[in-house]
Amino acid sequence: MDITERQWLGILAYTPRFTAILQEARREIAETGGIPHDEFWHQVDAEYEAGENVHVPGLHAGQAQMSDDFDQLLPDEFWNGAP
């Protein structure tokens, strides 16, 4: 499943790292009158390339199936390490 740009921006909007970048951009706007559009997105890209992956809720929804015996107890062989 491909993430659209709109979905990606929606995901970013709720991450602390993006919020921090946005707050810094707002501060710079207030102090200097602006931050170039390209510079803002460069900061976002640099921050996310250097850091951890972003969790996307529901990204792979429906792509895994549980077996019918999922709730059954595992056999003793499993716990005893027998092949």
N, C-alpha and C positions, 0 to 999 in steps of 0.2 A: 504494500500500500504506500503510495507516494504521499508525502505531506505537501500541501499547497503552501504558497507563501503566506496566505492569510492564516492558515492553521499554525504555521511556524511562529508568526508574530504573536498569535494568541498564546502560544506556549511560552514564548520569551517574556511576555508581559507579566507573568506570575513568578518569574525566577528572581531570587535575591540579587544575583549578579547583574542581570539586565536592569533591575530597579536602581542599583547603585550607579550604573553607567548613565541612566536617564537622569538621576538626581544631579550627578556631576555636570551633565549637559545643561540642565536647567540653571544650575549655579553659574555656569560660564555665560549663559545667555543673559542672566540678570546682571552680571558684572561687566561683560564686554559687548553685549548686544547681539551675540550669536555664536553659533558653532556651525561650520560648514557641514552640509548634509553628508558628504563623502567621509569627512572626518568622524562623524558620529558612527556611521556604519563600520568604518575601519576599526574603531574601538570595540564595537560589539563583536566583530569577527575575530579580532585578536584575543579578546577575553574568552570566547568560547572555543577557539582552537587550542588554547593553552590549558584549558581546564577539563573538568569531568563531563561526561555525557549528560544530556538532558533527558530525563525520563518523560516519555510521551504516553500518558494514560490511554489505554484502548488502541494503541498503535497496531497490535497484532490480534485484536479481538476476533474470535471465531476461527483462528488458524491452528488451534490445538484441540485435540479430542481426548477425553478421559476414557479409559477402558471401562467396560461394564463391571469388572471386578475391582475397581479402584478402592472401594470401602472394605474389601475382604482382608482378613489377616494375612500377613506374609507367612510362608511356610517356615518350619524350623530350619530347613536347609539354608535359607537366606540368612538367618540370624547366627547360625553356627559356622558359616563360611564354607559349607560343603558345596561342591560344584553341582 
